[in-house]
C-alpha cells in the first residue's frame, strides 16, 4: 500500500545574530548620541586661585616669643629671650621734652612723628615738635627714627605722603627706620581694603627707600587680621602695637609698642613705651 506523503513544512524565518546586535546598538547608542548633542557636558574649569584671607595666612616669619619671655620691671618691659632695648615714640602731644632727663631714665631710642595726614579733610601737616624732638634726642645720644601718620586712601596719597616725609627730614639724619604708620580713625578710611592698603605700604616704603632710608611698617592686631598681609612686607621691619604683657603678633615683631601709659622723667603726661627685639 502506498504511503501518503505528508505536507512539506516551511522552514522558520530566523534573524541572524549579527543583525540583532546591530539593531540593539541602533536602539541604544543613537539616542545617547542625540542626548549628548542636545545636552553637552560642561567642562569644569579649575578653581580660581584666591589670596587666603588674613585669618588663615600661613605666616612665613613666625613669632618666636612666648608670654613667659617678658617681665615688667620698674614700669618698663624686659625680654628674657633676647637682649631688648627700651624706647619711646613721641609727637607734639607730649609737648616740650627734656631729652637729657629722658636719656638718664634709660631710654635708648625714640621714634618721632614728623608729619601726618589729617583724618577729616585729608590735608597734610607737619608735627610742630618733630624737628625739635629729632634734634633734642640726637644731641643727648638717643638713637632716633621717624614716623609719618598716614590716612592715605589710595596709592597717589601714599606717594604724596612719602615725598612730604622726605622733604621734612632734609637736614635731620636718622639712626633708625622711617615708619609708615597707617591707622583707622574715622569714616574717611572706612572703605580701605587689604589690597589697597598693601599697595599704599609698598608705594610709601619703596619711595623713601629709594632715597636711602630703611623702612618699617606699624600695625596692630586688628589690622593684621583685616588689612596687613605680613607675607607681602618684603622683609621690611615690623613695629607691632599691642598693649599688655605679650606681643601676640602674627609674625616676629622687631619693635613692640606695649603701652600708651608710660611715665618717663622729662616728659609731662603719658608716653608710648616700646622695646626693640633684635
ZISULJO-V124896 format. One line per field, one symbol per residue. ss: DSSP state (a for helix, b for strand, c for the rest). psi: psi as a letter, one per 30 degrees, with the letter a starting at -180 (. if undefined). burial: 1 if it has 9 or more other C-alpha atoms within 8 Angstrom, else 0. Layout:
ss=???
psi=???
burial=???
//
This chain:
ss=ccccccccccccccccaaaaaaaaaaaaaaaaaaaaaacccccccccccccccaaaccccccccccaaabbbbccbbbbcccccbbbbbbcaaaccccaaaaaaccccbbbbbbbbbccccccbbbcccaaaaaaaaaacccbbbbbbbbccccaaaaaaaaaaaaaacccccccccbbbbbccccaaaccccaaaaaaaaaaaaaaaaaccccbbbbbbaaaaaacccaaaccccbbbbbcccccccccccccbbbbbbbbccccccccbbbbbbcc
psi=kkkkklkkkkkkkkkkeeeeeeeeeefeeeeeeeeeeeikkkkkkkkkklkklefgkjkfiljflleffkkkkhgkkkkfflilkkalklafffakkjfeeeeffgkflkkkkfllkkfefglllkkfgeeeeeeeeefggkkkllkkjkhkgleeeeeeeeeeeeeffkgjlkfllkkjjkkkeafegfgkleeeefeeeeeeeeefefggkkllkklaeeefffekjffgfhgllkjkjjkafkiilflkkekkjfkggkjkkfkkallkklkkj.
burial=00000000000000000001000010000100001100000000000000000100001000100000111100001110000111111111011010101110001111111111111001010110111011111101011111111111111011101110110110000101111111000001100001011111111110111000111111111011111111000000111111101110111111111111011101100111111110
//
